Amino acid sequence: MKNSKYTKTVDKGIGGFRKLVTEVHKDFEIYRFRPVNNYTIRQLFFEVFTLSNANTFNDPYDCYAFVDSHRLTESQTNTKMTRHNHLLNEELRSVNSEFVIAMKNFFYIASMSSRLRKTSLWAHYADKSRGFAIGYSVIELQKIIDEYEEAVVNEVRKKNLVSDDVSDDKIRSFIHRTQVYFGPVDYQRKDFDVTDIVIRLQKNVDSAVGLSSVDDQARFILSHASDEDFIDDLQQFKNKIILKKSTDWKYEDEWRFCLHLNFEGLQYYDFTILKPSRIYLGEFISDSDKKLICGICYKNNTPVYQMYTSRSANINKLSYKKISRKKLEIILNEL
């Protein structure tokens, strides 16, 4: 299923996704392509939904946003900067690079796709079709988002991070507009310039970062939970970085699940337990890997499908067929 009809929901964040969920079929899946290794087998065995830090991605321009350092400096110093000072320009470019890296440290993302039969995805992300793909239901992903929001609201109340006059609905709205993201990626040709947003946000963000404890930072940010302009800027800032990519990657039809977390420096984060809806074996998976994955799926009672190439109108196409539970038993006994 192509995601073009859903890109209009991207800038609405999770609120837009809730509307999206009601528009799609209950069996709609998105897919995470995986090679077979100790890390991915652990995820499969324990049904762990793991997020990766944005700085670990293979594309250094992923989650990249441009900040005009000249304009940013001018806003801070009220001084007109010259663009003919080459040493200064180099320094400002370095500042922009450091800003982007620091910003990405707090984004933890699971990258998936709506295109199971895309051979390039199997080649790039599932070890040349020798790996597997995990199918996830968008409905189940919505459920874990709801659970996460509720847990955060409870934690905020427990720690008295907001005053009593701020309602739970207001806190929940703040969380899903600024801290949680799920939806299709929006592909664009132009760089994503967030300078104006950063200039507007800087005063509040700098004040929060200057606080000594995480709770104090959270308390300060949540004090703006009723400030619509601040929330809109924060939401646009995150969405432009997380859910927008260059058109060079459009073939992936990517969907992303992302959390903004205060875990700077952590490469991977086991977010929650999430049962896959289906597992798909690559066409060229080895017999030993097939037996291993089939054994895990048999234990976890997860449906398994085998990918294969079919030929139609002189075109090779990827298809799949279900491996019955009885067939799984035969595979486990024979291989």
N, C-alpha and C positions, 0 to 999 in steps of 0.2 A: 504494500500500500504506500503510495507516494505521500509525502508530507506537505506538498505545496498548499493544500487547502487549509492547513493548520498554522501556517507561519504567521497569520494575522494575530494569533494568540500570544506570540512570543513576548511582546512588550508588556503584556498584562500579567506576566509571571504566573504564579500558581493559581491565581484567581481565574485567569484565562484558561488554564489547564482544566480546572473543575468544569467549566463550560464545555471544553473539548471532550472530556470523558463521556458526557451525556450524548455526544454526537457520533461516537464510534461504536462499532459492534462489540459486544461483551467479550468476544474471543480475540480481540485485537492484541497482537503481541509486538514487542520490540526485542531485538536480538543483540546479544553480546558475544562476539567472536573471540575464541580463546585457543591458544596452543596448548598442547598437553605438557605440563610440567608439575613439579611438586606444589607450586603456589596455586595453580588453577585447580588441581585435583583436590587440594585442601578446601578451596572455596566450594567445589561441587559436593564434596563429601558432607561438609557441615552446613551446606546451603547458606553460606555467608555472602551478603551483598557488600562488596568492598568498594570504597572510593579511593581514587588516586589523586595525589596533589598535582595541581596544574603544572608545576615546574618539572614534573617527571615526564611530560608528554614529549613525543618524538619530534613534534613541530615547534620550534622556538617561538614562532609567531602565533601559536595558539593561545587564546586568552590574552591577546595583546591589544592594548589600546594606546593611541598616541596622545601625549600631553605636550602641548606647545610650551616648552620650558621658558621661552622668552616672555610670553604672555603671563605665565604663572609667576615668574620673578617680578614682572612689572606690577602685578596685582599685590604682591607681598611688600614691595619697596616703594610703590608709587613713583618708580623711576623708569624712564623710557630706555629700553635696551637697544644697542646697536647690533645689527646682524653682520657687521663687517669685522668684528673682533673674532678672529679664528680660534684663538685660545679659549675665549669665553664660550664660543659655539661648541667646541669639543667638550668642555666641562658640562654644559647644559645637556648635551646628548647623553653624557654619562649619567647625569642625574635622572634623565627620563628612563634610561635602561634600568637603573637601580630601583626606580619607583615601580616599574612594571614587574620586576622580579619579586620585590617585597609584596606587592599587591597579590600576585599569584600564589604566594605562600599560604594564603588563607582560604583558597578555593579547593574543595575536594569533590571530584567529579567521577561519575560512571558514564562512559561513552557507549552508546548503543546505536542500532540502526533499524529502520523500518523495512529493510530490504534483505530478506533471508537468501534469495536466489541470486544475489550479486556475486559473480565469480571473483571479482577483484577484492571484495571484502574477505572472502575465504582465503585468497592468496596472501593478502597483506597481514591479516590479523589472526588467522587460524592455521598458520604454518603450511601454506600451500595445500589447503583442504585436508591436511593430516590431523587437524585438531577438531574442535567441536563448537557449537553455538548454543548458548543458553537463551531460551525463550522466556520472557517475562510478560505477565499480564499488566496492562496499564491500570486496570481496576485494582489489582493487588498493590501496585506502586502507589496509587492514590491512598490506599488504606494506611500504608506505613507513613506517608506524609501526614495524614490526619493524626496518627498516633504520636508522631514526633512533635507536632505542634502542641498537642495536649500535654505531653511531657514537659515541654519548655514552659508552657503557661503555669503548670504546677510548680516547677522549679523557681520561676520568677516570683510566684506568690510565697513560696516557702522561705525564700531569702529576702523578702520584702524589697524587691528591686524597683517597684513602682508604688505610687500612692494608691490608696483604696478607691479614689475617684476614677481611676483608669480601669475600664471594664475588661473582662477576659476577652471579649470579642475584639476590642481595640488592640490588645496585645497579640492575639492570634493573627489579626490583619497585618500588623507590623511584621510579624515573623514571616508569613508567607509572601509578603511583598519584598522583603529585603534579605531574608536569610535562606530561603528554600527555593529551588528552581527545578522545574521539570518541563520539558517540551522539545519540539523540533528546533534544530539550528536554522538560523536565518542567514543565507549566504549572500554576501555583498562584495562588490568589486573594490569599493573605496575603503581606506583605512578608517578606523573608528576613533574619531577625535572626541575625547571626553574632557577637554580643557575647561570649557565653561562650567561643566558640572563639578569638576574638581575645585575650581575657584570658589564656587558657591558652598561646597561641602567642607572646604579646608578648615575653616574656623572651628566648626563643631567636631570634626574628626580629630584635629590636632589636640583639642581640649580633652577628648576621650583617651587618646593614646598617651597623653601625659599623666594620666592617673595611674596609681601604683598597682592596683589589683584588678583582676578580670571582673570581679563583681562590681567594682566602682565604675569601670568602663561600661559595663552592661547597664548599670543604673543611670549613667549619664545619657547613653544613647536612647534608652527606653523613655527618658524624660521628654523625648521628642516624638513619642508615639502618636501624639495628636497634631503634630506639625505636618500638614499635607505636603507643603513645598519641600521640606526636608526628606520626607519619605519618597516622594516622586523622584527627586534627584538621586537618592540612594538606589532606588529600584532601577532607574534608567542606567546608572553607572554600572551596576552589576550585570544587567541584562545585555548591555552592549559588549561587555567583556566575555561573558559566559556563553551566551546563546547566539553569537554572531561570528561567522568565519568567512574566510576568503572563498570566492566562487571556485577556486582551484580544487576544493574539497567537496563540491556539490554532489559528486557521484556517490558519496557515502550515505546520503539521506540520514544524517545523524540525529539522534535524540540524546539529550543529556539530562542526567539527574545530578544536582549539585547542592552542596551545603556550604555555607560560609561558616568556618569553624576557627576557633582560636587555638589551633594546634600547629603553630609555625614550626617548620622543619621536619614534620612527620611525613614520610613518603606515602604511606597507605593507611587507610582507616577502615576497620571492620565495622560498618555502620549498623547492620541489623541482620537478623535471620529472615530470608525471603525465599520461599519455595519456588523453584522454576515451574512454569506451566508445561514446558517440554524441553527435551534435550535433542539436538540434531548432530549426528555424527558426520564428519567430513567424508567425502567420497573416497579419499585415499588414506584413511586412518589405518594404522597398523593393527594386526590381529590382537596383539598384546594390549594396546591402548583401548581397543574396542571392548575387549573382555573386561578390562579394569572399569571403564565408564559404565558399561552395561551392568556390572555387579553393583556399583554404587546406586545407579538408578533403580535397580531391582529392589535393593534394600530400602531406598527412600520412596519407593512407589511413584516414580516419576516417569511419565511416558517418554519413550525413545523413538526417534525417527532416523532413518538412514538416507543421506543425500545420495543422488545418482544423476548421471547425465542422460537426458532423453533427447531424441532428435525429432524435430518437427519443422517441416517446410525448409529443409536443408540448414536448419539452425540448431546448434547444440544449446540445450537449456537445462538448468539445474531443476531437479524435482526431488521429492522425498516420499518415503513410504514408512508407515508405522511398523515397528518391530513388536509383535504381540508378546504378551507376558510368557506364553508358552515357548515362543521362539527365543526369548531372553534366557530361559532355563536351558534350552538346547545349546545356546552360545556359551553359557557359563560352564557347561559340562564338556563341550567338545574342544573349544579353543585352547 
